[in-house]
């Protein structure tokens, strides 16, 4: 695959993740914000690009890794005191 096309796909994913993260920051979401969504979108794009080369198991492992991060984040959040809305 052409490196320019790969970087364009990664740039689009980063831009879309930043837009969603900016909206979530504006909505004062306690779950995720401007740093989390770009990381997730770029990770998903990398898994998709690798999945084209190596097969669907890469995408499956990426989904499993993301699900594990969500579970760990929610378990850690349950142990903290509830946040007071500002």
Gaussian input, Z-matrix of N, CA and C with variables (Angstrom, degrees):
# hf/3-21g

backbone

0 1
 N
 C     1     B1
 C     2     B2     1     A1
 N     3     B3     2     A2     1     D1
 C     4     B4     3     A3     2     D2
 C     5     B5     4     A4     3     D3
 N     6     B6     5     A5     4     D4
 C     7     B7     6     A6     5     D5
 C     8     B8     7     A7     6     D6
 N     9     B9     8     A8     7     D7
 C    10    B10     9     A9     8     D8
 C    11    B11    10    A10     9     D9
 N    12    B12    11    A11    10    D10
 C    13    B13    12    A12    11    D11
 C    14    B14    13    A13    12    D12
 N    15    B15    14    A14    13    D13
 C    16    B16    15    A15    14    D14
 C    17    B17    16    A16    15    D15
 N    18    B18    17    A17    16    D16
 C    19    B19    18    A18    17    D17
 C    20    B20    19    A19    18    D18
 N    21    B21    20    A20    19    D19
 C    22    B22    21    A21    20    D20
 C    23    B23    22    A22    21    D21
 N    24    B24    23    A23    22    D22
 C    25    B25    24    A24    23    D23
 C    26    B26    25    A25    24    D24
 N    27    B27    26    A26    25    D25
 C    28    B28    27    A27    26    D26
 C    29    B29    28    A28    27    D27
 N    30    B30    29    A29    28    D28
 C    31    B31    30    A30    29    D29
 C    32    B32    31    A31    30    D30
 N    33    B33    32    A32    31    D31
 C    34    B34    33    A33    32    D32
 C    35    B35    34    A34    33    D33
 N    36    B36    35    A35    34    D34
 C    37    B37    36    A36    35    D35
 C    38    B38    37    A37    36    D36
 N    39    B39    38    A38    37    D37
 C    40    B40    39    A39    38    D38
 C    41    B41    40    A40    39    D39
 N    42    B42    41    A41    40    D40
 C    43    B43    42    A42    41    D41
 C    44    B44    43    A43    42    D42
 N    45    B45    44    A44    43    D43
 C    46    B46    45    A45    44    D44
 C    47    B47    46    A46    45    D45
 N    48    B48    47    A47    46    D46
 C    49    B49    48    A48    47    D47
 C    50    B50    49    A49    48    D48
 N    51    B51    50    A50    49    D49
 C    52    B52    51    A51    50    D50
 C    53    B53    52    A52    51    D51
 N    54    B54    53    A53    52    D52
 C    55    B55    54    A54    53    D53
 C    56    B56    55    A55    54    D54
 N    57    B57    56    A56    55    D55
 C    58    B58    57    A57    56    D56
 C    59    B59    58    A58    57    D57
 N    60    B60    59    A59    58    D58
 C    61    B61    60    A60    59    D59
 C    62    B62    61    A61    60    D60
 N    63    B63    62    A62    61    D61
 C    64    B64    63    A63    62    D62
 C    65    B65    64    A64    63    D63
 N    66    B66    65    A65    64    D64
 C    67    B67    66    A66    65    D65
 C    68    B68    67    A67    66    D66
 N    69    B69    68    A68    67    D67
 C    70    B70    69    A69    68    D68
 C    71    B71    70    A70    69    D69
 N    72    B72    71    A71    70    D70
 C    73    B73    72    A72    71    D71
 C    74    B74    73    A73    72    D72
 N    75    B75    74    A74    73    D73
 C    76    B76    75    A75    74    D74
 C    77    B77    76    A76    75    D75
 N    78    B78    77    A77    76    D76
 C    79    B79    78    A78    77    D77
 C    80    B80    79    A79    78    D78
 N    81    B81    80    A80    79    D79
 C    82    B82    81    A81    80    D80
 C    83    B83    82    A82    81    D81
 N    84    B84    83    A83    82    D82
 C    85    B85    84    A84    83    D83
 C    86    B86    85    A85    84    D84
 N    87    B87    86    A86    85    D85
 C    88    B88    87    A87    86    D86
 C    89    B89    88    A88    87    D87
 N    90    B90    89    A89    88    D88
 C    91    B91    90    A90    89    D89
 C    92    B92    91    A91    90    D90
 N    93    B93    92    A92    91    D91
 C    94    B94    93    A93    92    D92
 C    95    B95    94    A94    93    D93
 N    96    B96    95    A95    94    D94
 C    97    B97    96    A96    95    D95
 C    98    B98    97    A97    96    D96
 N    99    B99    98    A98    97    D97
 C   100   B100    99    A99    98    D98
 C   101   B101   100   A100    99    D99
 N   102   B102   101   A101   100   D100
 C   103   B103   102   A102   101   D101
 C   104   B104   103   A103   102   D102
 N   105   B105   104   A104   103   D103
 C   106   B106   105   A105   104   D104
 C   107   B107   106   A106   105   D105
 N   108   B108   107   A107   106   D106
 C   109   B109   108   A108   107   D107
 C   110   B110   109   A109   108   D108
 N   111   B111   110   A110   109   D109
 C   112   B112   111   A111   110   D110
 C   113   B113   112   A112   111   D111
 N   114   B114   113   A113   112   D112
 C   115   B115   114   A114   113   D113
 C   116   B116   115   A115   114   D114
 N   117   B117   116   A116   115   D115
 C   118   B118   117   A117   116   D116
 C   119   B119   118   A118   117   D117
 N   120   B120   119   A119   118   D118
 C   121   B121   120   A120   119   D119
 C   122   B122   121   A121   120   D120
 N   123   B123   122   A122   121   D121
 C   124   B124   123   A123   122   D122
 C   125   B125   124   A124   123   D123
 N   126   B126   125   A125   124   D124
 C   127   B127   126   A126   125   D125
 C   128   B128   127   A127   126   D126
 N   129   B129   128   A128   127   D127
 C   130   B130   129   A129   128   D128
 C   131   B131   130   A130   129   D129
 N   132   B132   131   A131   130   D130
 C   133   B133   132   A132   131   D131
 C   134   B134   133   A133   132   D132
 N   135   B135   134   A134   133   D133
 C   136   B136   135   A135   134   D134
 C   137   B137   136   A136   135   D135
 N   138   B138   137   A137   136   D136
 C   139   B139   138   A138   137   D137
 C   140   B140   139   A139   138   D138
 N   141   B141   140   A140   139   D139
 C   142   B142   141   A141   140   D140
 C   143   B143   142   A142   141   D141
 N   144   B144   143   A143   142   D142
 C   145   B145   144   A144   143   D143
 C   146   B146   145   A145   144   D144
 N   147   B147   146   A146   145   D145
 C   148   B148   147   A147   146   D146
 C   149   B149   148   A148   147   D147
 N   150   B150   149   A149   148   D148
 C   151   B151   150   A150   149   D149
 C   152   B152   151   A151   150   D150
 N   153   B153   152   A152   151   D151
 C   154   B154   153   A153   152   D152
 C   155   B155   154   A154   153   D153
 N   156   B156   155   A155   154   D154
 C   157   B157   156   A156   155   D155
 C   158   B158   157   A157   156   D156
 N   159   B159   158   A158   157   D157
 C   160   B160   159   A159   158   D158
 C   161   B161   160   A160   159   D159
 N   162   B162   161   A161   160   D160
 C   163   B163   162   A162   161   D161
 C   164   B164   163   A163   162   D162
 N   165   B165   164   A164   163   D163
 C   166   B166   165   A165   164   D164
 C   167   B167   166   A166   165   D165
 N   168   B168   167   A167   166   D166
 C   169   B169   168   A168   167   D167
 C   170   B170   169   A169   168   D168
 N   171   B171   170   A170   169   D169
 C   172   B172   171   A171   170   D170
 C   173   B173   172   A172   171   D171
 N   174   B174   173   A173   172   D172
 C   175   B175   174   A174   173   D173
 C   176   B176   175   A175   174   D174
 N   177   B177   176   A176   175   D175
 C   178   B178   177   A177   176   D176
 C   179   B179   178   A178   177   D177
 N   180   B180   179   A179   178   D178
 C   181   B181   180   A180   179   D179
 C   182   B182   181   A181   180   D180
 N   183   B183   182   A182   181   D181
 C   184   B184   183   A183   182   D182
 C   185   B185   184   A184   183   D183
 N   186   B186   185   A185   184   D184
 C   187   B187   186   A186   185   D185
 C   188   B188   187   A187   186   D186
 N   189   B189   188   A188   187   D187
 C   190   B190   189   A189   188   D188
 C   191   B191   190   A190   189   D189
 N   192   B192   191   A191   190   D190
 C   193   B193   192   A192   191   D191
 C   194   B194   193   A193   192   D192
 N   195   B195   194   A194   193   D193
 C   196   B196   195   A195   194   D194
 C   197   B197   196   A196   195   D195
 N   198   B198   197   A197   196   D196
 C   199   B199   198   A198   197   D197
 C   200   B200   199   A199   198   D198
 N   201   B201   200   A200   199   D199
 C   202   B202   201   A201   200   D200
 C   203   B203   202   A202   201   D201
 N   204   B204   203   A203   202   D202
 C   205   B205   204   A204   203   D203
 C   206   B206   205   A205   204   D204
 N   207   B207   206   A206   205   D205
 C   208   B208   207   A207   206   D206
 C   209   B209   208   A208   207   D207
 N   210   B210   209   A209   208   D208
 C   211   B211   210   A210   209   D209
 C   212   B212   211   A211   210   D210
 N   213   B213   212   A212   211   D211
 C   214   B214   213   A213   212   D212
 C   215   B215   214   A214   213   D213
 N   216   B216   215   A215   214   D214
 C   217   B217   216   A216   215   D215
 C   218   B218   217   A217   216   D216
 N   219   B219   218   A218   217   D217
 C   220   B220   219   A219   218   D218
 C   221   B221   220   A220   219   D219
 N   222   B222   221   A221   220   D220
 C   223   B223   222   A222   221   D221
 C   224   B224   223   A223   222   D222
 N   225   B225   224   A224   223   D223
 C   226   B226   225   A225   224   D224
 C   227   B227   226   A226   225   D225
 N   228   B228   227   A227   226   D226
 C   229   B229   228   A228   227   D227
 C   230   B230   229   A229   228   D228
 N   231   B231   230   A230   229   D229
 C   232   B232   231   A231   230   D230
 C   233   B233   232   A232   231   D231
 N   234   B234   233   A233   232   D232
 C   235   B235   234   A234   233   D233
 C   236   B236   235   A235   234   D234
 N   237   B237   236   A236   235   D235
 C   238   B238   237   A237   236   D236
 C   239   B239   238   A238   237   D237
 N   240   B240   239   A239   238   D238
 C   241   B241   240   A240   239   D239
 C   242   B242   241   A241   240   D240
 N   243   B243   242   A242   241   D241
 C   244   B244   243   A243   242   D242
 C   245   B245   244   A244   243   D243
 N   246   B246   245   A245   244   D244
 C   247   B247   246   A246   245   D245
 C   248   B248   247   A247   246   D246
 N   249   B249   248   A248   247   D247
 C   250   B250   249   A249   248   D248
 C   251   B251   250   A250   249   D249
 N   252   B252   251   A251   250   D250
 C   253   B253   252   A252   251   D251
 C   254   B254   253   A253   252   D252
 N   255   B255   254   A254   253   D253
 C   256   B256   255   A255   254   D254
 C   257   B257   256   A256   255   D255

   B1=1.4451
   B2=1.5274
   B3=1.2924
   B4=1.4576
   B5=1.5334
   B6=1.3323
   B7=1.4706
   B8=1.5247
   B9=1.3203
   B10=1.4592
   B11=1.5259
   B12=1.3207
   B13=1.4711
   B14=1.5274
   B15=1.3206
   B16=1.4622
   B17=1.5223
   B18=1.3232
   B19=1.4605
   B20=1.5207
   B21=1.3217
   B22=1.4630
   B23=1.5281
   B24=1.3209
   B25=1.4632
   B26=1.5256
   B27=1.3290
   B28=1.4598
   B29=1.5269
   B30=1.3203
   B31=1.4609
   B32=1.5170
   B33=1.3291
   B34=1.4632
   B35=1.5221
   B36=1.3224
   B37=1.4672
   B38=1.5199
   B39=1.3161
   B40=1.4613
   B41=1.5228
   B42=1.3257
   B43=1.4593
   B44=1.5197
   B45=1.3302
   B46=1.4667
   B47=1.5306
   B48=1.3255
   B49=1.4601
   B50=1.5132
   B51=1.3326
   B52=1.4620
   B53=1.5248
   B54=1.3328
   B55=1.4627
   B56=1.5256
   B57=1.3129
   B58=1.4639
   B59=1.5293
   B60=1.3157
   B61=1.4565
   B62=1.5132
   B63=1.3191
   B64=1.4700
   B65=1.5222
   B66=1.3200
   B67=1.4612
   B68=1.5244
   B69=1.3282
   B70=1.4643
   B71=1.5283
   B72=1.3286
   B73=1.4599
   B74=1.5229
   B75=1.3287
   B76=1.4578
   B77=1.5267
   B78=1.3237
   B79=1.4625
   B80=1.5262
   B81=1.3227
   B82=1.4581
   B83=1.5296
   B84=1.3257
   B85=1.4608
   B86=1.5243
   B87=1.3227
   B88=1.4640
   B89=1.5275
   B90=1.3323
   B91=1.4589
   B92=1.5194
   B93=1.3129
   B94=1.4611
   B95=1.5185
   B96=1.3361
   B97=1.4543
   B98=1.5086
   B99=1.3135
   B100=1.4605
   B101=1.5262
   B102=1.3178
   B103=1.4625
   B104=1.5132
   B105=1.3148
   B106=1.4571
   B107=1.5240
   B108=1.3215
   B109=1.4513
   B110=1.5283
   B111=1.3349
   B112=1.4730
   B113=1.5210
   B114=1.3184
   B115=1.4635
   B116=1.5307
   B117=1.3289
   B118=1.4612
   B119=1.5203
   B120=1.3401
   B121=1.4626
   B122=1.5266
   B123=1.3191
   B124=1.4737
   B125=1.5274
   B126=1.3394
   B127=1.4668
   B128=1.5233
   B129=1.3355
   B130=1.4556
   B131=1.5174
   B132=1.3226
   B133=1.4626
   B134=1.5192
   B135=1.3161
   B136=1.4670
   B137=1.5294
   B138=1.3422
   B139=1.4672
   B140=1.5219
   B141=1.3275
   B142=1.4589
   B143=1.5128
   B144=1.3373
   B145=1.4607
   B146=1.5239
   B147=1.3255
   B148=1.4690
   B149=1.5212
   B150=1.3488
   B151=1.4511
   B152=1.5212
   B153=1.3324
   B154=1.4608
   B155=1.5234
   B156=1.3072
   B157=1.4650
   B158=1.5271
   B159=1.3401
   B160=1.4676
   B161=1.5214
   B162=1.3064
   B163=1.4577
   B164=1.5144
   B165=1.3101
   B166=1.4516
   B167=1.5133
   B168=1.3227
   B169=1.4560
   B170=1.5295
   B171=1.3250
   B172=1.4708
   B173=1.5251
   B174=1.3136
   B175=1.4611
   B176=1.5231
   B177=1.3226
   B178=1.4615
   B179=1.5153
   B180=1.3207
   B181=1.4686
   B182=1.5270
   B183=1.3279
   B184=1.4624
   B185=1.5149
   B186=1.3333
   B187=1.4678
   B188=1.5251
   B189=1.3261
   B190=1.4664
   B191=1.5317
   B192=1.3249
   B193=1.4689
   B194=1.5201
   B195=1.3209
   B196=1.4598
   B197=1.5247
   B198=1.3292
   B199=1.4677
   B200=1.5280
   B201=1.3253
   B202=1.4712
   B203=1.5251
   B204=1.3318
   B205=1.4642
   B206=1.5209
   B207=1.3247
   B208=1.4656
   B209=1.5274
   B210=1.3305
   B211=1.4595
   B212=1.5223
   B213=1.3205
   B214=1.4640
   B215=1.5311
   B216=1.3215
   B217=1.4624
   B218=1.5177
   B219=1.3327
   B220=1.4637
   B221=1.5203
   B222=1.3150
   B223=1.4593
   B224=1.5278
   B225=1.3181
   B226=1.4683
   B227=1.5252
   B228=1.3252
   B229=1.4692
   B230=1.5292
   B231=1.3240
   B232=1.4705
   B233=1.5302
   B234=1.3001
   B235=1.4517
   B236=1.5132
   B237=1.3255
   B238=1.4613
   B239=1.5301
   B240=1.3112
   B241=1.4708
   B242=1.5188
   B243=1.3330
   B244=1.4616
   B245=1.5297
   B246=1.3117
   B247=1.4686
   B248=1.5264
   B249=1.3195
   B250=1.4720
   B251=1.5171
   B252=1.3473
   B253=1.4785
   B254=1.5216
   B255=1.3215
   B256=1.4649
   B257=1.4949
   A1=108.74
   A2=115.71
   A3=122.71
   A4=110.24
   A5=118.32
   A6=120.20
   A7=113.12
   A8=117.64
   A9=120.26
   A10=110.89
   A11=116.90
   A12=121.17
   A13=109.94
   A14=116.59
   A15=120.63
   A16=110.66
   A17=117.32
   A18=120.36
   A19=111.86
   A20=117.64
   A21=120.24
   A22=110.33
   A23=117.23
   A24=120.81
   A25=111.06
   A26=116.50
   A27=119.64
   A28=111.24
   A29=117.33
   A30=121.28
   A31=112.19
   A32=116.76
   A33=120.33
   A34=110.15
   A35=117.22
   A36=120.90
   A37=110.41
   A38=117.04
   A39=120.85
   A40=110.85
   A41=116.74
   A42=120.45
   A43=112.50
   A44=116.87
   A45=119.76
   A46=111.13
   A47=116.81
   A48=119.86
   A49=112.29
   A50=116.76
   A51=120.00
   A52=111.59
   A53=116.82
   A54=119.73
   A55=111.61
   A56=116.78
   A57=119.98
   A58=109.97
   A59=117.09
   A60=120.34
   A61=112.44
   A62=117.31
   A63=121.01
   A64=110.75
   A65=116.70
   A66=120.13
   A67=110.15
   A68=117.23
   A69=120.40
   A70=111.38
   A71=117.86
   A72=120.82
   A73=110.26
   A74=116.28
   A75=121.10
   A76=110.44
   A77=117.25
   A78=121.95
   A79=111.51
   A80=118.45
   A81=125.76
   A82=110.56
   A83=114.84
   A84=121.00
   A85=109.37
   A86=117.77
   A87=119.06
   A88=112.98
   A89=117.55
   A90=120.12
   A91=112.93
   A92=118.01
   A93=121.01
   A94=108.76
   A95=115.53
   A96=118.81
   A97=112.94
   A98=114.52
   A99=121.44
   A100=112.76
   A101=119.03
   A102=119.93
   A103=112.47
   A104=117.39
   A105=121.55
   A106=112.31
   A107=118.04
   A108=120.71
   A109=113.51
   A110=120.18
   A111=117.55
   A112=113.16
   A113=117.38
   A114=120.18
   A115=110.09
   A116=116.24
   A117=120.21
   A118=111.05
   A119=117.53
   A120=119.31
   A121=111.67
   A122=117.67
   A123=119.94
   A124=109.91
   A125=117.36
   A126=120.75
   A127=110.94
   A128=116.77
   A129=120.66
   A130=112.58
   A131=116.57
   A132=120.57
   A133=111.14
   A134=116.89
   A135=120.36
   A136=110.22
   A137=117.07
   A138=119.76
   A139=110.97
   A140=117.10
   A141=120.25
   A142=112.61
   A143=116.74
   A144=120.51
   A145=111.27
   A146=116.68
   A147=119.66
   A148=111.04
   A149=116.70
   A150=120.64
   A151=112.52
   A152=117.14
   A153=120.44
   A154=111.24
   A155=116.26
   A156=120.70
   A157=112.63
   A158=116.92
   A159=120.57
   A160=114.38
   A161=118.94
   A162=120.95
   A163=112.72
   A164=114.67
   A165=121.61
   A166=115.42
   A167=118.51
   A168=119.75
   A169=111.58
   A170=117.60
   A171=120.69
   A172=109.56
   A173=116.68
   A174=120.73
   A175=110.10
   A176=116.82
   A177=120.64
   A178=112.74
   A179=116.23
   A180=119.69
   A181=111.12
   A182=116.81
   A183=120.18
   A184=111.75
   A185=116.55
   A186=120.55
   A187=110.05
   A188=117.17
   A189=120.56
   A190=111.27
   A191=117.31
   A192=120.86
   A193=110.82
   A194=117.28
   A195=120.87
   A196=110.77
   A197=117.11
   A198=120.45
   A199=110.84
   A200=116.71
   A201=120.25
   A202=110.76
   A203=117.54
   A204=120.12
   A205=112.00
   A206=116.89
   A207=120.29
   A208=110.26
   A209=117.25
   A210=120.69
   A211=110.52
   A212=117.75
   A213=121.05
   A214=110.50
   A215=117.32
   A216=120.41
   A217=112.37
   A218=116.82
   A219=119.73
   A220=112.04
   A221=117.92
   A222=120.69
   A223=109.89
   A224=116.91
   A225=120.23
   A226=110.98
   A227=115.99
   A228=120.12
   A229=110.98
   A230=117.21
   A231=120.65
   A232=111.11
   A233=118.13
   A234=121.57
   A235=113.81
   A236=117.30
   A237=120.83
   A238=111.06
   A239=114.64
   A240=120.40
   A241=108.92
   A242=117.99
   A243=119.24
   A244=111.22
   A245=115.02
   A246=120.83
   A247=109.55
   A248=115.51
   A249=120.87
   A250=106.82
   A251=118.13
   A252=119.02
   A253=110.88
   A254=114.77
   A255=120.52
   A256=109.52
   D1=145.20
   D2=-179.47
   D3=-66.65
   D4=129.62
   D5=-179.99
   D6=-60.71
   D7=-32.18
   D8=179.69
   D9=-64.24
   D10=-41.76
   D11=178.41
   D12=-65.47
   D13=-39.33
   D14=178.86
   D15=-62.57
   D16=-45.74
   D17=179.39
   D18=-67.60
   D19=-32.47
   D20=175.61
   D21=-64.78
   D22=-43.70
   D23=178.53
   D24=-62.98
   D25=-42.47
   D26=178.43
   D27=-66.07
   D28=-38.07
   D29=177.68
   D30=-65.47
   D31=-41.76
   D32=177.36
   D33=-63.53
   D34=-43.39
   D35=178.84
   D36=-62.09
   D37=-42.82
   D38=179.18
   D39=-63.49
   D40=-44.32
   D41=179.65
   D42=-62.89
   D43=-43.84
   D44=178.78
   D45=-65.98
   D46=-39.11
   D47=176.68
   D48=-63.98
   D49=-38.61
   D50=177.11
   D51=-65.62
   D52=-38.81
   D53=178.04
   D54=-63.65
   D55=-46.34
   D56=179.33
   D57=-65.56
   D58=-42.21
   D59=178.57
   D60=-63.57
   D61=-37.82
   D62=177.25
   D63=-64.73
   D64=-40.75
   D65=178.07
   D66=-64.54
   D67=-41.06
   D68=-180.00
   D69=-67.77
   D70=-34.02
   D71=174.80
   D72=-65.61
   D73=-40.65
   D74=-179.66
   D75=-66.21
   D76=-35.07
   D77=-179.85
   D78=-82.83
   D79=1.01
   D80=179.84
   D81=53.30
   D82=57.95
   D83=177.40
   D84=-84.43
   D85=127.18
   D86=179.46
   D87=-77.02
   D88=-10.66
   D89=-173.59
   D90=-82.14
   D91=-53.59
   D92=-175.81
   D93=-150.44
   D94=159.24
   D95=-176.69
   D96=-144.76
   D97=-146.13
   D98=-170.46
   D99=-70.81
   D100=-18.21
   D101=177.13
   D102=-93.09
   D103=-30.63
   D104=-173.78
   D105=-75.29
   D106=-47.81
   D107=-174.18
   D108=-65.62
   D109=-40.44
   D110=175.41
   D111=-62.62
   D112=-36.82
   D113=178.51
   D114=-63.97
   D115=-42.45
   D116=-179.37
   D117=-66.65
   D118=-42.61
   D119=-178.17
   D120=-68.62
   D121=-39.54
   D122=178.08
   D123=-67.80
   D124=-39.73
   D125=176.75
   D126=-60.66
   D127=-43.00
   D128=177.99
   D129=-64.33
   D130=-38.59
   D131=178.01
   D132=-66.62
   D133=-43.33
   D134=178.21
   D135=-62.49
   D136=-42.35
   D137=177.71
   D138=-62.93
   D139=-40.31
   D140=178.38
   D141=-64.87
   D142=-42.35
   D143=178.85
   D144=-66.64
   D145=-40.77
   D146=176.87
   D147=-68.38
   D148=-33.33
   D149=178.13
   D150=-63.97
   D151=-31.12
   D152=176.29
   D153=-66.38
   D154=-33.61
   D155=-177.44
   D156=-86.45
   D157=-40.12
   D158=-169.64
   D159=-113.31
   D160=-4.71
   D161=178.43
   D162=109.86
   D163=170.87
   D164=-174.20
   D165=-69.75
   D166=-16.06
   D167=-178.93
   D168=-63.53
   D169=-27.73
   D170=178.73
   D171=-66.05
   D172=-42.56
   D173=178.50
   D174=-65.16
   D175=-42.09
   D176=177.98
   D177=-61.33
   D178=-41.94
   D179=177.91
   D180=-67.73
   D181=-34.85
   D182=176.23
   D183=-63.99
   D184=-42.90
   D185=177.47
   D186=-64.25
   D187=-41.51
   D188=178.65
   D189=-63.71
   D190=-40.13
   D191=178.57
   D192=-65.83
   D193=-41.49
   D194=178.67
   D195=-66.01
   D196=-40.42
   D197=177.29
   D198=-63.08
   D199=-39.83
   D200=178.01
   D201=-63.42
   D202=-40.31
   D203=177.71
   D204=-64.58
   D205=-38.64
   D206=178.28
   D207=-65.34
   D208=-42.59
   D209=179.16
   D210=-63.75
   D211=-46.07
   D212=179.98
   D213=-63.01
   D214=-40.70
   D215=178.47
   D216=-63.90
   D217=-40.53
   D218=179.31
   D219=-70.96
   D220=-35.99
   D221=177.13
   D222=-66.06
   D223=-41.26
   D224=178.06
   D225=-66.58
   D226=-35.34
   D227=179.92
   D228=-69.33
   D229=-33.34
   D230=179.65
   D231=-65.90
   D232=-29.32
   D233=-177.97
   D234=-78.51
   D235=-15.26
   D236=-179.65
   D237=-87.79
   D238=162.09
   D239=175.07
   D240=-70.01
   D241=151.11
   D242=-179.79
   D243=-64.63
   D244=142.24
   D245=-179.30
   D246=-76.68
   D247=142.21
   D248=177.64
   D249=-92.16
   D250=120.89
   D251=-179.67
   D252=-66.46
   D253=142.41
   D254=-177.94
   D255=-95.22

